[in-house]
Structure formats: C-alpha cells, structure tokens
C-alpha cells in the first residue's frame, strides 16, 4: 500500500474537534461555512507550503503552489453532504466508495490523491490550522505531488480533496 492510502486508512477514525451539532457527550461542533472561500483556502494552503512545515516531527521543505479545481471541490462537497446526512466522519462513503473512486466518478483522471476530513471548525483558518496541527493531514497538505485542491462542506463537516493529474 502506498503512503497516501495508509494515511487515509489511519485517518478514517480520527475526529479533529472544535468547540451546529451537539454530540451525546455534550461536545458542540459548529457548522462550517456553506460556501467556503476558495481564494482564502488556496492562500492559506499555499502560505503553509511556501514556508515549509514540520508535520509530527517530519520536516517538509517548501512545496509548489496549489490551484483550485472545481471537480475536486464537487467531490469534496458531495462527500461532506454524505457525512452530514449520516453524522459520521469517514473516508468511506455510505455507498462504500473511497476518494479515488469518487474522484474517478466525476471524471478527474489523477496520478496522485489524498483526502483530509474534519468535523468542526467554523472558519477556513480554523480548518486549515486543524489540518496543519494533525501530522498526517499536514503531510497531505505539504506533499509535493499535489498541485490541485478542492474543498466542500456540509453542516460541521469539511472535506479537502488534494490531487494531481
């Protein structure tokens, strides 16, 4: 298995919490913006990539800029809707699909892909910081193989699909 797939499997059970939806344990998850600001997201990601990052003890040198891709954003939005409808943070869709299948289904031909998920985080800055502070998500953000992203939200759920042709 490649590193990206292992990261996805590892992350499938992780919830990055922010303090909308209330869990049984009383944890409150605010809704994400209905239409996240793609320019702000691109700027935040590119600022991280340009600076280089330490992701859980692994140093990443500066990486090239990413651009927005509407197809990846659509894939991300649909997956966030699926998670919100089922109130379940998971890399697996209710139809059993994983991100590679969802990307292909929308006609995007990829050579590399990754997916970051989040529950909670009401702003673009908070979502990117949550991913930056999670080693595996940070590695996805810094991966030099990535050159396009798309982000979609629904309720408290965020999905970022990162890929390259």
ROTI-474508 format. One record per residue: x negated, y negated, z of N, C-alpha, C in turn; residue number from 1. Coordinates in steps of 0.001 Angstrom, whole numbers. Layout:
BEGIN
+---------+---------+---------+---------+---------+---------+---------+---------+---------+-----+
!      nX !      nY !      nZ !     caX !     caY !     caZ !      cX !      cY !      cZ ! num !
+---------+---------+---------+---------+---------+---------+---------+---------+---------+-----+
!       X !       Y !       Z !       X !       Y !       Z !       X !       Y !       Z ! NUM !
...
+---------+---------+---------+---------+---------+---------+---------+---------+---------+-----+
//
This chain:
BEGIN
+---------+---------+---------+---------+---------+---------+---------+---------+---------+-----+
!      nX !      nY !      nZ !     caX !     caY !     caZ !      cX !      cY !      cZ ! num !
+---------+---------+---------+---------+---------+---------+---------+---------+---------+-----+
!    -841 !    1179 !       0 !       0 !       0 !       0 !    -883 !   -1238 !       0 !   1 !
!    -477 !   -2229 !    -758 !   -1288 !   -3449 !    -740 !    -968 !   -4275 !     500 !   2 !
!   -1865 !   -5219 !     790 !   -1772 !   -6040 !    1990 !    -452 !   -6793 !    2061 !   3 !
!      25 !   -7279 !     924 !    1262 !   -8052 !     913 !    2445 !   -7202 !    1353 !   4 !
!    2523 !   -5981 !     848 !    3640 !   -5105 !    1205 !    3552 !   -4730 !    2680 !   5 !
!    2334 !   -4437 !    3174 !    2185 !   -4123 !    4589 !    2613 !   -5299 !    5450 !   6 !
!    2240 !   -6523 !    5037 !    2670 !   -7710 !    5781 !    4180 !   -7810 !    5803 !   7 !
!    4814 !   -7540 !    4662 !    6269 !   -7631 !    4596 !    6917 !   -6622 !    5527 !   8 !
!    6387 !   -5379 !    5540 !    6961 !   -4369 !    6408 !    6758 !   -4729 !    7871 !   9 !
!    5579 !   -5219 !    8205 !    5285 !   -5628 !    9572 !    6200 !   -6765 !   10009 !  10 !
!    6423 !   -7707 !    9118 !    7204 !   -8892 !    9468 !    8697 !   -8626 !    9513 !  11 !
!    9139 !   -7482 !    8986 !   10577 !   -7263 !    8881 !   11282 !   -7304 !   10229 !  12 !
!   10565 !   -7047 !   11299 !   11199 !   -7077 !   12601 !   10929 !   -8326 !   13405 !  13 !
!   10187 !   -9265 !   12858 !    9806 !  -10456 !   13622 !   10836 !  -11560 !   13438 !  14 !
!   11226 !  -12154 !   14540 !   12074 !  -13347 !   14500 !   11252 !  -14479 !   15074 !  15 !
!   11127 !  -15540 !   14305 !   10484 !  -16739 !   14826 !   11605 !  -17617 !   15347 !  16 !
!   11615 !  -17813 !   16629 !   12743 !  -18502 !   17246 !   12494 !  -19983 !   17443 !  17 !
!   13506 !  -20742 !   17231 !   13519 !  -22156 !   17587 !   14751 !  -22359 !   18460 !  18 !
!   14757 !  -23316 !   19333 !   15886 !  -23645 !   20160 !   16413 !  -24980 !   19621 !  19 !
!   25024 !  -24256 !   14233 !   24102 !  -23372 !   14806 !   24720 !  -22171 !   15479 !  20 !
!   23542 !  -21177 !   15809 !   24115 !  -19920 !   16239 !   23591 !  -19550 !   17608 !  21 !
!   24465 !  -18983 !   18410 !   24068 !  -18565 !   19738 !   24034 !  -17047 !   19787 !  22 !
!   22908 !  -16515 !   20248 !   22736 !  -15075 !   20374 !   23360 !  -14593 !   21683 !  23 !
!   23504 !  -13280 !   21800 !   24045 !  -12698 !   23023 !   23225 !  -13070 !   24248 !  24 !
!   21915 !  -13273 !   24071 !   21056 !  -13623 !   25203 !   21062 !  -15122 !   25495 !  25 !
!   21899 !  -15888 !   24796 !   22008 !  -17314 !   25026 !   21084 !  -18163 !   24179 !  26 !
!   20218 !  -17537 !   23383 !   19311 !  -18295 !   22518 !   20109 !  -18987 !   21428 !  27 !
!   19845 !  -20255 !   21240 !   20535 !  -21051 !   20234 !   19633 !  -21242 !   19020 !  28 !
!   20136 !  -20961 !   17825 !   19413 !  -21140 !   16578 !   20135 !  -22182 !   15738 !  29 !
!   19538 !  -23360 !   15578 !   20190 !  -24407 !   14785 !   20208 !  -24042 !   13305 !  30 !
!   21197 !  -24567 !   12614 !   21272 !  -24341 !   11178 !   20159 !  -25091 !   10462 !  31 !
!   19685 !  -24477 !    9405 !   18711 !  -25102 !    8512 !   19455 !  -26105 !    7628 !  32 !
!   18734 !  -27010 !    6975 !   19412 !  -27906 !    6030 !   20066 !  -27092 !    4909 !  33 !
!   21232 !  -27531 !    4473 !   21930 !  -26830 !    3390 !   21115 !  -26879 !    2106 !  34 !
!   20539 !  -28011 !    1830 !   19675 !  -28176 !     653 !   18313 !  -28678 !    1120 !  35 !
!   17398 !  -27753 !    1463 !   16100 !  -28204 !    1938 !   15397 !  -29057 !     881 !  36 !
!   14625 !  -30013 !    1340 !   13929 !  -30956 !     474 !   12726 !  -30277 !    -170 !  37 !
!   12867 !  -29929 !   -1445 !   11802 !  -29181 !   -2116 !   10520 !  -29990 !   -2234 !  38 !
!   10612 !  -31290 !   -2428 !    9403 !  -32114 !   -2518 !    8654 !  -32120 !   -1185 !  39 !
!    9401 !  -32206 !     -93 !    8782 !  -32185 !    1229 !    8136 !  -30829 !    1495 !  40 !
!    8830 !  -29747 !    1129 !    8279 !  -28408 !    1335 !    7000 !  -28209 !     540 !  41 !
!    7000 !  -28628 !    -717 !    5797 !  -28494 !   -1552 !    4649 !  -29294 !    -936 !  42 !
!    4940 !  -30513 !    -496 !    3891 !  -31351 !     101 !    3329 !  -30709 !    1361 !  43 !
!    4200 !  -30205 !    2224 !    3755 !  -29579 !    3465 !    2905 !  -28338 !    3197 !  44 !
!    3343 !  -27505 !    2277 !    2578 !  -26293 !    1941 !    1251 !  -26676 !    1307 !  45 !
!    1280 !  -27610 !     371 !      37 !  -27994 !    -295 !    -940 !  -28685 !     651 !  46 !
!    -435 !  -29429 !    1626 !   -1320 !  -30022 !    2628 !   -2041 !  -28932 !    3426 !  47 !
!   -1299 !  -27890 !    3818 !   -1916 !  -26765 !    4531 !   -2968 !  -26084 !    3672 !  48 !
!   -2592 !  -25819 !    2426 !   -3511 !  -25111 !    1523 !   -4769 !  -25932 !    1248 !  49 !
!   -4615 !  -27231 !    1092 !   -5764 !  -28088 !     790 !   -6733 !  -28174 !    1968 !  50 !
!   -6214 !  -28070 !    3181 !   -7051 !  -28204 !    4372 !   -7758 !  -26908 !    4757 !  51 !
!   -7300 !  -25775 !    4217 !   -7792 !  -24500 !    4723 !   -7145 !  -24258 !    6083 !  52 !
!   -7054 !  -23023 !    6495 !   -6385 !  -22705 !    7759 !   -7058 !  -21514 !    8423 !  53 !
!   -6862 !  -21430 !    9731 !   -7223 !  -20243 !   10480 !   -5914 !  -19549 !   10800 !  54 !
!   -5724 !  -18383 !   10244 !   -4477 !  -17625 !   10416 !   -4757 !  -16431 !   11317 !  55 !
!   -4471 !  -16575 !   12586 !   -4676 !  -15481 !   13528 !   -6110 !  -15011 !   13626 !  56 !
!   -7043 !  -15939 !   13525 !   -8456 !  -15585 !   13621 !   -9142 !  -15349 !   12288 !  57 !
!   -8370 !  -15376 !   11212 !   -8940 !  -15215 !    9869 !   -8999 !  -16594 !    9217 !  58 !
!  -10200 !  -16999 !    8825 !  -10365 !  -18298 !    8189 !  -10067 !  -18215 !    6703 !  59 !
!   -9237 !  -19123 !    6243 !   -8915 !  -19238 !    4828 !   -9448 !  -20572 !    4326 !  60 !
!  -10229 !  -20524 !    3262 !  -10715 !  -21758 !    2653 !   -9552 !  -22406 !    1915 !  61 !
!   -9762 !  -23633 !    1499 !   -8719 !  -24343 !     753 !   -8265 !  -23513 !    -442 !  62 !
!   -6990 !  -23579 !    -712 !   -6406 !  -22858 !   -1847 !   -5750 !  -23877 !   -2776 !  63 !
!   -5564 !  -23486 !   -4021 !   -4944 !  -24367 !   -5002 !   -3508 !  -24708 !   -4656 !  64 !
!   -3044 !  -25777 !   -5238 !   -1683 !  -26248 !   -5003 !    -657 !  -25279 !   -5585 !  65 !
!     511 !  -25266 !   -4963 !    1645 !  -24508 !   -5480 !    2651 !  -25479 !   -6078 !  66 !
!    3497 !  -24959 !   -6938 !    4587 !  -25738 !   -7506 !    5902 !  -25052 !   -7164 !  67 !
!    6983 !  -25811 !   -7313 !    8326 !  -25299 !   -7044 !    8796 !  -24489 !   -8234 !  68 !
!    9516 !  -23399 !   -7955 !   10118 !  -22599 !   -9004 !   11583 !  -22376 !   -8649 !  69 !
!   12482 !  -22832 !   -9519 !   13918 !  -22735 !   -9246 !   14409 !  -21292 !   -9172 !  70 !
!   13818 !  -20390 !   -9942 !   14231 !  -18983 !   -9881 !   13880 !  -18393 !   -8521 !  71 !
!   12677 !  -18683 !   -8032 !   12294 !  -18184 !   -6711 !   13180 !  -18801 !   -5630 !  72 !
!   13558 !  -20066 !   -5796 !   14460 !  -20717 !   -4842 !   15829 !  -20036 !   -4845 !  73 !
!   16310 !  -19642 !   -6014 !   17590 !  -18941 !   -6112 !   17512 !  -17591 !   -5400 !  74 !
!   16431 !  -16858 !   -5639 !   16223 !  -15573 !   -4958 !   16227 !  -15794 !   -3443 !  75 !
!   15508 !  -16819 !   -2997 !   15419 !  -17129 !   -1568 !   16788 !  -17500 !    -997 !  76 !
!   17523 !  -18336 !   -1715 !   18840 !  -18765 !   -1243 !   19789 !  -17572 !   -1117 !  77 !
!   19807 !  -16725 !   -2129 !   20703 !  -15554 !   -2085 !   20358 !  -14643 !    -908 !  78 !
!   19056 !  -14474 !    -642 !   18680 !  -13608 !     474 !   19060 !  -14259 !    1811 !  79 !
!   18879 !  -15561 !    1926 !   19300 !  -16251 !    3153 !   20812 !  -16120 !    3352 !  80 !
!   21581 !  -16226 !    2279 !   23033 !  -16043 !    2380 !   23375 !  -14640 !    2871 !  81 !
!   22663 !  -13645 !    2355 !   22891 !  -12261 !    2757 !   22568 !  -12083 !    4245 !  82 !
!   21454 !  -12656 !    4685 !   21098 !  -12543 !    6105 !   22128 !  -13255 !    6975 !  83 !
!   22571 !  -14441 !    6554 !   23556 !  -15190 !    7337 !   24885 !  -14446 !    7413 !  84 !
!   25309 !  -13860 !    6311 !   26585 !  -13141 !    6294 !   26566 !  -11945 !    7242 !  85 !
!   25384 !  -11387 !    7473 !   25247 !  -10212 !    8323 !   24548 !  -10504 !    9642 !  86 !
!   24206 !  -11790 !    9855 !   23480 !  -12233 !   11038 !   22335 !  -11280 !   11368 !  87 !
!   21481 !  -11074 !   10346 !   20368 !  -10134 !   10502 !   19165 !  -10623 !    9721 !  88 !
!   18075 !  -10867 !   10438 !   16814 !  -11245 !    9811 !   16126 !   -9977 !    9333 !  89 !
!   15977 !   -9845 !    8009 !   15396 !   -8616 !    7466 !   14863 !   -8855 !    6060 !  90 !
!   13744 !   -8234 !    5758 !   13223 !   -8285 !    4390 !   14029 !   -7380 !    3462 !  91 !
!   14813 !   -6494 !    4030 !   15681 !   -5624 !    3241 !   17066 !   -6249 !    3134 !  92 !
!   17560 !   -6382 !    1892 !   18905 !   -6890 !    1692 !   19933 !   -5840 !    2067 !  93 !
!   21188 !   -6238 !    2218 !   22219 !   -5259 !    2556 !   22423 !   -4238 !    1448 !  94 !
!   21957 !   -4570 !     233 !   22012 !   -3608 !    -865 !   20772 !   -2715 !    -899 !  95 !
!   19888 !   -2850 !      88 !   18676 !   -2042 !     163 !   17499 !   -2619 !    -621 !  96 !
!   17702 !   -3752 !   -1267 !   16639 !   -4331 !   -2094 !   15587 !   -5030 !   -1247 !  97 !
!   14376 !   -5080 !   -1810 !   13287 !   -5863 !   -1236 !   12968 !   -6988 !   -2200 !  98 !
!   12130 !   -7906 !   -1750 !   11883 !   -9129 !   -2506 !   11429 !   -8859 !   -3940 !  99 !
!   10603 !   -7851 !   -4167 !   10152 !   -7578 !   -5538 !   11325 !   -7239 !   -6453 ! 100 !
!   12283 !   -6482 !   -5938 !   13471 !   -6150 !   -6727 !   14349 !   -7372 !   -6958 ! 101 !
!   14491 !   -8198 !   -5943 !   15323 !   -9395 !   -6074 !   14709 !  -10389 !   -7063 ! 102 !
!   13384 !  -10508 !   -7049 !   12702 !  -11388 !   -8000 !   12921 !  -10879 !   -9429 ! 103 !
!   12703 !   -9597 !   -9614 !   12859 !   -8984 !  -10941 !   14292 !   -9112 !  -11436 ! 104 !
!   15252 !   -8913 !  -10548 !   16672 !   -9008 !  -10899 !   17015 !  -10372 !  -11497 ! 105 !
!   16332 !  -11419 !  -11041 !   16592 !  -12775 !  -11548 !   15738 !  -13124 !  -12768 ! 106 !
!   14942 !  -12166 !  -13254 !   14194 !  -12375 !  -14489 !   12801 !  -12949 !  -14338 ! 107 !
!   12308 !  -13067 !  -13115 !   10957 !  -13583 !  -12880 !    9988 !  -12410 !  -12997 ! 108 !
!    9022 !  -12522 !  -13886 !    8005 !  -11482 !  -14052 !    6799 !  -11907 !  -13216 ! 109 !
!    6479 !  -11124 !  -12194 !    5435 !  -11517 !  -11255 !    4201 !  -10638 !  -11386 ! 110 !
!    3077 !  -11207 !  -10981 !    1860 !  -10415 !  -10825 !    1530 !  -10266 !   -9341 ! 111 !
!    2115 !  -11141 !   -8519 !    1882 !  -11122 !   -7085 !    3081 !  -11783 !   -6412 ! 112 !
!    3437 !  -11321 !   -5208 !    4564 !  -11916 !   -4499 !    4398 !  -11726 !   -2993 ! 113 !
!    5125 !  -12516 !   -2247 !    5232 !  -12390 !    -795 !    6532 !  -13068 !    -379 ! 114 !
!    6935 !  -12850 !     844 !    8169 !  -13432 !    1349 !    7986 !  -13792 !    2813 ! 115 !
!    8388 !  -15006 !    3176 !    8402 !  -15458 !    4562 !    9846 !  -15683 !    4983 ! 116 !
!   10191 !  -15190 !    6155 !   11536 !  -15352 !    6701 !   11462 !  -16080 !    8033 ! 117 !
!   12558 !  -16715 !    8373 !   12637 !  -17462 !    9626 !   14096 !  -17573 !   10033 ! 118 !
!   14334 !  -17459 !   11326 !   15654 !  -17770 !   11878 !   15450 !  -18910 !   12852 ! 119 !
!   16078 !  -20034 !   12577 !   15913 !  -21225 !   13387 !   14988 !  -22200 !   12678 ! 120 !
!   14924 !  -23381 !   13196 !   14106 !  -24410 !   12558 !   14980 !  -25323 !   11728 ! 121 !
!   15441 !  -26418 !   12305 !   16384 !  -27273 !   11596 !   15759 !  -28201 !   10555 ! 122 !
!   14426 !  -28291 !   10501 !   13802 !  -29185 !    9519 !   12732 !  -28455 !    8727 ! 123 !
!   12393 !  -29033 !    7602 !   11338 !  -28475 !    6753 !   10015 !  -28406 !    7520 ! 124 !
!    9709 !  -29457 !    8276 !    8458 !  -29486 !    9046 !    8406 !  -28359 !   10074 ! 125 !
!    9520 !  -28147 !   10768 !    9553 !  -27086 !   11780 !    9440 !  -25700 !   11149 ! 126 !
!   10062 !  -25501 !   10007 !    9962 !  -24208 !    9332 !    8519 !  -23933 !    8904 ! 127 !
!    7886 !  -24903 !    8271 !    6507 !  -24702 !    7805 !    5570 !  -24509 !    8995 ! 128 !
!    5771 !  -25258 !   10074 !    4920 !  -25094 !   11257 !    5119 !  -23718 !   11894 ! 129 !
!    6344 !  -23225 !   11924 !    6593 !  -21883 !   12466 !    5848 !  -20840 !   11639 ! 130 !
!    5922 !  -20961 !   10315 !    5197 !  -20011 !    9459 !    3690 !  -20180 !    9603 ! 131 !
!    3215 !  -21411 !    9712 !    1776 !  -21667 !    9889 !    1276 !  -21018 !   11173 ! 132 !
!    2086 !  -21038 !   12215 !    1681 !  -20510 !   13513 !    1851 !  -19007 !   13654 ! 133 !
!    2372 !  -18360 !   12652 !    2507 !  -16905 !   12630 !    1423 !  -16359 !   11696 ! 134 !
!     479 !  -15560 !   12203 !    -661 !  -15146 !   11371 !    -292 !  -14554 !   10004 ! 135 !
!     641 !  -13631 !    9946 !     963 !  -13000 !    8661 !    1659 !  -13976 !    7712 ! 136 !
!    2549 !  -14827 !    8262 !    3208 !  -15832 !    7419 !    2185 !  -16845 !    6910 ! 137 !
!    1277 !  -17241 !    7793 !     213 !  -18183 !    7428 !    -644 !  -17608 !    6302 ! 138 !
!    -983 !  -16325 !    6401 !   -1761 !  -15673 !    5340 !   -1026 !  -15749 !    4001 ! 139 !
!     288 !  -15560 !    4025 !    1061 !  -15688 !    2784 !     963 !  -17109 !    2235 ! 140 !
!    1094 !  -18102 !    3127 !    1009 !  -19496 !    2690 !    -348 !  -19816 !    2075 ! 141 !
!   -1395 !  -19196 !    2584 !   -2755 !  -19511 !    2150 !   -3277 !  -18594 !    1053 ! 142 !
!   -2522 !  -17601 !     667 !   -3013 !  -16635 !    -320 !   -3328 !  -17333 !   -1640 ! 143 !
!   -4572 !  -17241 !   -2127 !   -4942 !  -17916 !   -3366 !   -4266 !  -17326 !   -4609 ! 144 !
!   -3665 !  -16149 !   -4475 !   -2954 !  -15533 !   -5604 !   -1610 !  -16198 !   -5868 ! 145 !
!   -1116 !  -16960 !   -4905 !     195 !  -17602 !   -5007 !      51 !  -18951 !   -5706 ! 146 !
!     948 !  -19222 !   -6674 !     936 !  -20555 !   -7277 !    2332 !  -21162 !   -7427 ! 147 !
!    3371 !  -20425 !   -7008 !    4737 !  -20958 !   -7057 !    5485 !  -20516 !   -5808 ! 148 !
!    6400 !  -21384 !   -5370 !    7262 !  -21033 !   -4240 !    8685 !  -21477 !   -4531 ! 149 !
!    9591 !  -20892 !   -3801 !   10980 !  -21334 !   -3765 !   11506 !  -21058 !   -2369 ! 150 !
!   12335 !  -21939 !   -1859 !   12883 !  -21795 !    -514 !   14392 !  -21932 !    -592 ! 151 !
!   15072 !  -21092 !     164 !   16518 !  -21177 !     264 !   16956 !  -20946 !    1697 ! 152 !
!   18065 !  -21544 !    2066 !   18567 !  -21451 !    3434 !   20051 !  -21096 !    3446 ! 153 !
!   20489 !  -20624 !    4590 !   21915 !  -20428 !    4848 !   22065 !  -20257 !    6346 ! 154 !
!   22923 !  -21075 !    6947 !   23047 !  -21047 !    8409 !   21678 !  -21298 !    9012 ! 155 !
!   21260 !  -20493 !    9984 !   19951 !  -20701 !   10593 !   18813 !  -19999 !    9851 ! 156 !
!   19119 !  -19344 !    8746 !   18129 !  -18506 !    8050 !   17395 !  -19255 !    6947 ! 157 !
!   16089 !  -19060 !    6917 !   15201 !  -19590 !    5886 !   14538 !  -18413 !    5183 ! 158 !
!   14425 !  -18507 !    3856 !   13632 !  -17557 !    3085 !   12718 !  -18365 !    2172 ! 159 !
!   11443 !  -18014 !    2181 !   10489 !  -18576 !    1225 !    9957 !  -17421 !     390 ! 160 !
!   10108 !  -17541 !    -922 !    9533 !  -16553 !   -1824 !    8319 !  -17213 !   -2479 ! 161 !
!    7192 !  -16533 !   -2375 !    5930 !  -17011 !   -2911 !    5507 !  -16028 !   -3992 ! 162 !
!    5083 !  -16533 !   -5149 !    4755 !  -15608 !   -6234 !    3849 !  -16276 !   -7253 ! 163 !
!    3444 !  -15468 !   -8203 !    2741 !  -15946 !   -9382 !    3067 !  -15008 !  -10527 ! 164 !
!    3024 !  -15563 !  -11731 !    3282 !  -14760 !  -12944 !    2070 !  -13914 !  -13258 ! 165 !
+---------+---------+---------+---------+---------+---------+---------+---------+---------+-----+
//
